[in-house]
Amino acid sequence: MPSVKIPITGPAYSNIDGQTLDERSIEVRNLYINEADYSEKRAGLLEWIDLGTNRSVDALYWWDAQNSMLAVSAGRVWKITDRTGTKVELTASEKLLVGQRVSIADNGATVALANGGKILTSTTTAGAAAYLTDADAPTVVTHVAFIDQYLIANVVGSGSFQISEVGDLTTWRAIDIFTAESNPDVIKAIETGLGEIVFFGTKSIEFWANDGVTPFSRINQATIERGIISPGTIDFAEDRWICMDEFRAVIEIRGRTPVNVSQPVDAIIQSMLQVDTAIGQIYRTDGHLLYVLTFPQDRRTLVYNMRKQDWTEWDYLDLDAGIRQRFRGNAYAYARKWNLHLVGDHSNGKIYTSSKAIYNDDGNPIGCRRRTGFVSHGTFQEKECRNVWFRVKQSVATAGVPNPQMMVRYRNSNGAWGPERWLNVGPAGDDGNLVRLNQLGQYRTRQWEVAFTDDTPFVLADAEEEVEVLES
């Protein structure tokens, strides 16, 4: 048999027992699949500012009219005014709830925030945040949204929502309350996009618009008979919504059609102990739309590349505990004016910059790993592996990592893993971006694993094996 490709490129498929996979990888960790189907190390994290709360960062929000970033942690709100991280706290005695996801919306002049209590607002002129004082304003709100000069808020625990006076979010009337009515259920989230209001309920998703009279009404034949399980999983990009539905499937809503995109990881999601607190947010980084879906109680993070339509897994190497934890991110926002991708931590009050030019997680190594299925090359006959070539990005040596290396190991027919073999992928390599292993024994099926933890870039392009099929 001539040299043949090892199926070590493209997406992983984790929904099937790895022992039965052949042409697909079973695991891709801390990597994303780029346009050429190569596995590329994900962006790292570097501390930008510390809010000093030692609690989760529950929201990051770019306020365009102010060219500022809002950050929420421990119920407190900060406005960050430049790319060096200069910040001022907007909250005093009036704060948000502690440790709850925050919904934020602005109409340019005013920003509104809610996460289960009263609505907190701040203006471009006054700055300081304060609760709405109108006696008819809702007081138990998890979601706010602006559309056509109205502020809209849900009434927690019901299928109803309230609207402010047009052009005046400080004034509310008790009669201005509406019900999402096509399939009455509890509104768990309110979002706006494409000039519509979207109500995400426990059993349905409704689309409303300004009819100029009432002033809002449901769009006919625009209801989706699917609910959501966690309001924290909703996001919007490129004219489509993405969220986790009531059946634990991740769906993209394309037009009015829900499409299940989580088939490759459905088994993983179904095995989670708790999903109603899941957090899903789109990271717009390096030309990719990456839907980062975290399950806090299960301490796992799955990542969906919306353009490539494939899944990987991200984690954080906890060196003290010696285990892999969920990815550090709890909130994300892009600061347009400063061209910074910012990630809020899930527990320590820190905000990081995220970039492919950062090769670790605030000092901790990023453990990249890729595992194939059990490769047979189309026959279960005994085979002899003469040599294997891996094509990788030639890494850049640093003072801390003078000789970047990747680890390769394999096992045959679900047996024990063989010894780790370390290959140079930096300037010390003999063959530029090609590295080789020789005389690797015989097998019927073989699973390969490639890993990389050095503090440098890493791209695994493909692999090729010279193999001879033996006579039976």
Secondary structure, DSSP 4 states (H G I P E B T S, - for coil): --EEEES-SS-B--SS-GGG-SSSEEEEESEEE-TTS-EEEPPEEEEEEE-S--S-EEEEEEEGGGTEEEEEETTEEEEE-STT--EEE--SS--PPTT---EEEE-SSEEEEESSBS-EEEETTT-S-EE---TTS-SSBS-EEEETTEEEEE-TTSSEEEEEETTEEEEEEEEEEEE--SS---EEEEEEETTEEEEEESS-EEEEEE-SSSSEEEPTT--BS--BS-GGG-EEETTEEEEEBTTS-EEEEETTEEEE--GGGHHHHHT-S--TT-EEEEEEETTEEEEEEEETTTTEEEEEETTTTEEEEE-EEETTTTEEE--SEEEEEEETTTTEEEEEESSS-EEEEEETT--EETTEEP-EEEEEEEE-TT--S-EEEEEEEEEEPPPPP-SS-SS-EEEEEEEETT------EEEE-STT-TTTTEEEEE---EESSEEEEEEE-SSS--EEEEEEEEEEEPP-
